Amino acid sequence: MSVVGSHEVFEILTREHAPMLAAYLRGVVRDPAAADDLFQETMVVAWRTLDRFDRTRPFAPWLRGIAKHVVLAHRRKAARGEVLCDEATLDQFDRRFEEWRERPGDTLDEQLDGLRDCLDALHEPFGEAVRLRYRDELETPELAKRLNVSIEALKKRLQRGRAKLQECLERKRILADSPT
Amino acid sequence: MNATPEPHPRDDAKRRGEAVVSDWLDGPRGPAALAAAAERFEALDEPARRRAADALLIASLARRALRPDPAADERRIARAMAAIRANVALASAAPDRAAASLAPVASATSPPVAVPAPSVASPRRATRATRGWLVLLATAALVLLSVYVNRHPPAATAQAAVRRATEAAERSLDHRYLVHATLTGPLQDWTWDARLDLRGANQFVLAGRGPAGEFLVGSDGREHWFVPALSLAPVRAGRDKGRLAAWLREGGSPDVAQPFLDLRSLLARLESRYTLTLADAEPLPNAPPRPRGALADGNATWTRVRGEAKDDPGPWPDTVELWCDPQTGQAVRTTLAWRDRGLVPRLRELTLQLDAPVVWPPDWFTHAAHHAPDRPVSRAD
């Protein structure tokens, strides 16, 4: 197969796993542009080390393994707090993505239906805060002003909202209960 | 005096992990605040860090669930592929530089070109790097060949081309197909046109004309809906997929055309129930521009597959012609044709033609994007 042909194959694999990888990176990297740079770096490393991929195993965990090292290397170089994770955090991400992979649906976006149900069921005032934050991408000061609450009260609402989403996902058995 | 009860260790870990994430995600954005959040994170024990990880993941997935952005996915893929091509080109021209180069291509803060890092390799190391790169590329090509054969057979056969077209139809990308049907009726022939907007396999909006005007039937993958042509009629919505056929009929789409509007099912049937031959590649009149993210452009020839029904196809077409993008596999035009079996009304021909590249707004596949906000909505379940 020519290199051009290999590019095509790799692009197919990239397309299949891009949403998962983008969500993985965006979870721990605060700056979206930096997360996009790490996405690219992960893909380039994956391309360069593809001969080490055991094709009897699924591609997604292998790709996340590369992303983990790319993120940890970036964390060492970046300003403190730009990346919030350590090895154990990323291992927990990996376990959780494996649980998502069991969901019905061919793509991550289809597999998020259970989360959408939980978002729909989120009680007020948490639902509104979460929707305005993640759907309308309002930053904290603007969102607090919109909801006419203090920044601390808004932070609590968002924190509770995320916790309730996790409880909902655990009730639905989409996520396994976390052991302590 | 009553002592305050100690929180359960699990709840305590949860609270501490989530509080740190809250500071990091929702607190001030300055470097000092982020560094303080990181310091608190590093002080957490392992159970609390796991809870923090869960909160971070929920935030990331909620963002994706509430605001899907296929255009951003496309941009990331295009950048990554451009970086890989640049890397391979550098490997051919100057492998030592390529081996050192992982600089982002066209990031928000850099120009849209590959910027190789300066080489520090000695000549001997450079030679090793050259050999290493050649070996790596050759091995990668072999691994890719095996992966490809297993998962994505090359489109050297008609079956492979149809399979790739099916896979392309399942990807979560935005497309518009223009539908044109020619029918034979009891008195005369007539045509029916519609627009079919797609995002992946499960989200669609079909806009067609019926006796009362333009109607829409669609689905965001979870809720299915019908916006009748008459603006006084309520919008219908529900989670029962079985209602779609009745709504299409009510809107005014020809019954006989309905089964063929699902491109994925059509392609699956084409692969299993038709004798397929690969026809000569040829330019396709009125073909759309190449999809975004395609690896190459120009040379607008398309893979062309012709299918003949293996046995009596029943209501399905006697012949199918499929033009696909040779790079992405995407179906560019599908033409279905029926022989005259004396049935009336009957379809004579139906074409699904890919329109120019599009990116739909996030809410495009919900009914609310297609009617006045005060229009009543009747929920069927």
Interface residues (C-beta under 8 A of the other chain):
Chain A: M1 S2 V3 V4 G5 S6 H7 E8 V9 F10 E11 I12 L13 T14 R15 E16 A18 P19 A22 A23 Y24 R26 G27 V28 R30 A33 D36 D37 F39 Q40 E41 M43 V44 V45 W47 R48 L50 D51 F53 R55 A79 R80 G81 E82 L84 C85 D86 A88 T89 L90 Q92 F93 R96 W100 D106 T107 L108 D109 E110 L112 D113 L115 R116 D117 L119 V130 R131 R133 Y134 R135 E137 T140 L154 K155 K156 L158 Q159 R162 A163 L165 Q166 L169 L175 S178 P179 T180
Chain B: P9 R10 A13 K14 E18 A19 V20 V21 S22 D23 W24 L25 D26 G27 P28 R29 P31 A33 L34 A35 A36 A37 A38 E39 F41 E42 E46 P47 R49 R50 R51 A52 A53 D54 A55 L56 L57 I58 A59 S60 L61 A62 R63 R64 A65 L66 R67 P68 A72 D73 R75 R76 I77 R79 A80 M81 A83 I84 R85 N87 V88 L102 P104 V105 S107 A108 T109 L136 L137 T139 A140 A141 L142 V143 L144 L145 S146 V147 Y148 N150 R151 H152 P154 E167 E170 R171 S172 G200 A201 N202 G221 R222 G293 L295 A296 Q327 P362
